[in-house]
Amino acid sequence: MANSEQRAENEKIEAFERFENLRSQDILNKKTHSSKNGTSLPLSYAQPFSEIIYKFLVKHPDFYDKLADDFGEIDYNVASQTFGEDKKYIFYPILKDRKVTSLWYGKLNEDRSWVDFYLVHDASSSTQRMIGEFQNYYSKKALSRGEPDPPVKEIPEIVITPPSTNPPINDPLPNTGGGGTYTPPYTGDMSGGPIMHGGGTGASTTQDPCNKMKAQSNNQDFKDNVKALDKDDVLKKNEETGVAAAYGPKTSYEPLANTANDNLKFPPGNKYFGYIHTHLDSKDGVVKIFSPADVSTFLTSCVKNAKDKGTMTDAYGMVITSQGNYILKYSGNGNFAITDNQFKNWQNWYVNEYSNLKEDELSNPNMIEKIFSQFLKEQVNISGLELYKSDKITGNTSKLEYDGKDNPVKTTPCP
């Protein structure tokens, strides 16, 4: 598992690796070519960026239609010059009714393992100037709505005046039922990075877990599955119960198998991006919050599958207990690995801390939450891993964070 995670962490994005391998080392060292007016420009990365955008649009026609209807189409066959030395930056125009309305901004990291895309549409002078420079290119063209065509081999390069600072990131899409407003970054088919995946609940690429959970709590299928598990007779069973959330035209919920020692197991396949399961009242000493194994399963199965099939912000783990319902979410970049020794250390710390609690302390949610939030912060220590508590009546969520041994857990309600 650790080796697999390490390979994924170090893997280059295929489109960029292929592009750079085609260039001889001396050209790459210079990183320049000549434009029509003789000026020296960075080597254009328009083709691999376009490949990624194209794959994304083909894979997610619902997102393509939503973007086209509300904002216009990304023309990934036209691009700005490439900016940057180690990191690479590029802009694409977004058009509606033959007008450039906004910009699609791509950013590639130094080791070619991560791409972010941002929507830029603010009223600043630099953004409006860039839009105008793209518009000049289209001034004599007539464009019509159609299905996305594969990127061409030779992509016209429009020389624009770049912004003096990083362009602003805007979130103009209305709530679409799949996680709130559109708040990039996202990426296409590649190693690393969140991408949009509707999962049957709408098209969204939100990076905000609160928006994701708000939309989820309004989804009837999700509510029905939570309601079916959050019952006294279920919590008093002799074995844990749970379901796994799977990608599809519509999100499906499939039963988790209960194996030896009351361990739940995912069904075969890599389409599962979330789980909902119980911790029981019928057994003594049960900790009414996630176990280390729950955390590991969330990271190595749910986040990994969401990274491959959808967006990592889709991923969630949920535990239902009589003392409270809790949710794990992830908003990091996917660059983590869990070794056997790490997991053993998690397990030892967790068992030691909770086994020292008296019976009344073990039944105190505040005590349980404080120890677990400390566990996540100091032992697991994976950036972007977050703990939330879900209200049993409303489904509203609050973020829980460890705030030191002398302070209660910091609670931040989701807006």
N, C-alpha and C positions, 0 to 999 in steps of 0.2 A: 504493500500500500504506500509506504513512504517513497519507494523508488518511483512508483507511478506518479505520485504527487510532484516529485522533484522533476521528472521529465516534463510534466505539464507546465511547471513553473518556468522551465528554461526553454520551452519550445518557442520557436519563432513563428510568426504569422506567415503561412505558406505563400500568400500573394506577394508579400514584400521580400521574403527570402528568394523566391523564384526570380523576381524582378532584379534584385541586386546581384544574384549569381550570374545573370546574363551580361552584366557589365564587367569589363576587365578591371583589374585592381587599379591601374593607373588612372582610368576615368573616374572611378569611385573616389580616389584620393583627391582629384581636382574638384569633383562635385559641381562642375560647371559645364555649360554648353553655350553656344552663341545664339542670341535671338535675332530676329530679322533686322533690327536696327543696329546690330553689332555689339550690343551690351552683353555683359556676362551675367548669366542667370543660373540659379541652382538647378541641378539635374531634376527633371520633372518626375514626381511620384504620382502623377495623376492616374496612371493606368492601374496600379495595385489598389489605390484608394477606391477607384471606380468599381473594380471587381468586387470589393467588399460591400459597397453600397448596393450593387446590382444583386448579389446573392441574398442580401437582406430583403430587398423588395420582392424578389421572386419567392422567397421562403415565407414572407408575411404579406400577402396581398391585402389583408384587412388593414394593415398599417398604411400600405401604399394608397389605398382608396381614401382613408381618413385624412392623410396628409394632403392628398390631391384636392379633396373637397374643401378642406378648411384653409389651406395655405398655398397650395400649388404643388408643382412637381419639382423634385430635385433633378436637374440636368447633369447627370454624372458623366456625360460626354463633352462637357465644357468645364474647364477648371482654371483657377488662377495659377500663377507660377508657384513653385514650392519654396517655402521659407524654412530657414533653420539649417544648422550644421549637423549635430547629432540627432536631436529631435527634429521631426519634419511636420510642417504645417501646410495646410492647403484650404482653399475656399471653393465651394461650388454654388452656383446660383439656384434659387428656387423661384419658379415662375408661375404666375396665374394670370389668365387672360392676356398673355403675351407680355406681361410686365414682370420685371424682377422685383419680388416683394421682400425677400429675405435671403439669408446666406446659410449654407451648410458648411460648417467649419470642422475639418478633420485634424487630429493631432496624433502622431505616432511617437512612441517612446524610443529611447536610445537603443534598447536591445531588440527592438522589433517584435516584442511579445505582447504589445497592448496598444489598442487604438481607441480614442474617444472621438465621438462626433457631437457637436453642439449646434443648436439652432440659434442664429443671431438675427435679431429683427428690431433692435432698438433704434431710437431716433438720433443717436449721436452723429456728429458730423463725419467721423471716420467711417462708420457703418454706411451712412447714406452715400458717402463718396464712393465706397467700394461697390455698392449697389448700382450707382450711376455708371461706373466703369464697365460693369457687366452689361448694363442696359444698352450701352453704346454698341456692344457686339451684336445685340439682337435687334437693333433699330430697323433693319431691313429684312428681318426674318418673320415668317408667319408660322407659328407653332400651334399644334392642336393636341388635345388630350388623347392618349393612347396607352397601350400596354408598354411596360419598360422593355427596351431593346438592349441586347448585350452591349457592353462597352466596346467602342471602336478601338482599333489599334493605335490610331493617331488622334489624340485628344487635343483640340485647339487650346492653346494656352493664352489666357487673357491677363495681360500685365496690369496689376492693380496696385494701388498705394496701400500697403498694409497698415493696420492700426499701430499706434505707438505703444500700446499695451495689449495684453490679452483681451480679445473681444468679449463683451458681456454675454452671459448665458441667459437665455430667456425661456419662459415656460408658459407659452400662450395657449396650449391645447386645453379645452374644457375637460371636465371629468367625463371619462368614457366608460366608466363602470369596471375598468380593469386595473385600477390602481391610482386614480386621481389625475392630476395634471401631468402634462408631458414635460419631464424634467430630465434631459440627457445628463451624463453621457451614456451612449450605448455603442455596441459594436456588432459587426456581422459575423459570418462563419469564421471563427478563428479561435486560437487559444487565448483565453482570458477575456474578461469584460462582460458586462451585462448587455443583453439585447432585448428588444421588445418581444414579448410573447403573450398573446391574448389569453391563452389557456381556456378559451370558451367564455371569458368574462369581459372581453373588450380589449382594445389596443392601448397599451400604455407602456412607457419606458421610464416611469418614475423611479427616482433614486431614493425617495423618501419612504421608509418603512411604514410610517404613520398613514400615508395615503394608500399604500398597498393594503394595509390591514383594515382601513375604513371601508374600502371597496369590497374587500373579502367579507367583512362582517355584514354587509348588505346583500351578499349573494345567498340566495335561498338554499342552494344545495349545501353550501358550507354550513349555514345555520342549522340545517336539518341534521347534518352529521354530528355537529357539536351537541345538539339537543339530545340525540339518540345515546350519546355516551355520558352526558352530564346528568345522570339519574342515580338515585340511591341504590336501586337494585343492581345497576351496572358496577357501581363503585364498591359494592359489597360482594361481588363475585370472587371466586377463588383464583381466577386467572385474569391478567390484564387483557384489555380489548383495544383495538385501534383500527384505523383505516389509513391508507396511503393515497395521496392526491396525485393523479397522473395527467400529463399533457394529452391533448387530443383535440379534435374539433370542438369538443366541450369537455371541461375538466371532469374526470371520473374519480370516484372514490372506491378503492378496492380494499378488502379486509386484509389486515396484517395477520400472518400465521403465528400462532402461539406454539413455541418449541419447548424443549426441555428447560427446566428451571425458570419457567414463566418468562421467557425471553420472546419478544415480538420480532418478526422478521419480515422484510419487504418481499413482495412477489418478485419473480425474475424480471429482468429488464432494467433499462436506464431511463424510463420515462417518468419516474416518480420524483416530484419536487417538494413534497411536503408530507407531514404525517400528523395525525391527531390520535392520542392514546391516553389511557387512564393510569393513575397510580392509586392503588386500592386502599380501602378502609379495613378490609378483612384480615390483613396481616399486621403483626406487631412490628414496629420499628421502621415502617415504610416512610421514606422522606417524601413529603408532598410537594415535590418540585423535580426538575429534570435530574437524571443521573448522569455520570460521566459518559456512559455508553450512549445515552440519548443525545448528548452534545456531539460526540464523535460521529454518530449516525447522521445527524443533521448536516455536519460539515462535509463528511466524506461521501455521502449519498445525495442528500437533498441539494446542497449547494453545487456539488459537482455536476449532477444531472441537469440542474437549472442552467448552469454555465454552458453545458453542451447543447441543451435543447431549447432554452428560453432565455430568461434573464435571471441573474443570481438574486435579484430582489424579489423574484417569485418565491424563492425557497422559504419554507417555514417549518418549524417543529412546534407542536402544541401538546402540552400535558394538562389533563383535566383531573383535578383533585377536589375533595370536599372542602379544602382550605383555600382554594383559589385556582384559577386557570392561568397558565403562563404560556408565552410564545417566544420562541427564538427567531430572530431575523438576522440577516447578514447584509451589510452595505459596503464591504471591502472590495478589493480588486482580485480576489481569488488566489493570491500568492501566499499560500500557507501549506504546511505539511505537518502530519501528526505521526510521530514515530512510536514504536512499541514502548520505549522508555518514557516518553512523554505521557502516554496514556496511563502507564503504571503509576507515575507520579501523581497524575490527576486522581486516580482511584484511591491511592494511599492517603492523600490529603483530605479528600472528600469523606472517606470512611472515618478517619481520625476525628475530624471536626464534628460530624453529625453524631458519631457514637458517644461523644462526650456530653451530649445534651440530655437533660432530664426529660421525663415524660411530658411534663407541662410545657417545657421549652420546645420539644419536638412538635407539639400541637399548636405552637404559636407562629402564625404566618410571618410576622415581622422578623422573628429570629431565623426562620428558614430562608427567607428572602435575603437577609443580610449576609448570611454565610455563603449562599449561592452566588450572590453578586460579587462577593470578595473572591470566590473561586474563579469566576469568569475573568475578573480583572487581573488577579495576581498569579493564578496558576495556568489557566488556558491562554490568556494574554494574546488573543488574536484580534488584530484591528478590524473593526467593522462588525464583530459579533455582539449582538445586543439582546437584552432581556426585556420583555414587556409582560404586563399583567392585564388580563382581559376581564372586564366586569361581567359577571355571570348573567346579569339582567339585560344590560344595554349592549354589551359587546364592545363598548368603548375601551380603548387601551391606554396604558400609561407606561412610560419607560422607567425601568428600575436600574439605578446605578449605585455601586458601592461608593461611600463618601467618607471612608475612614472608620477605624474601630470605635471612636468616641461619638460618632454621629449616626443617626438612623439612615436607612436607605434613601437616596435622593429619588423622588418621584416626580416625573414630568408628564402631565397628561398630554396625549396627542391632541392637536387642535381639531 
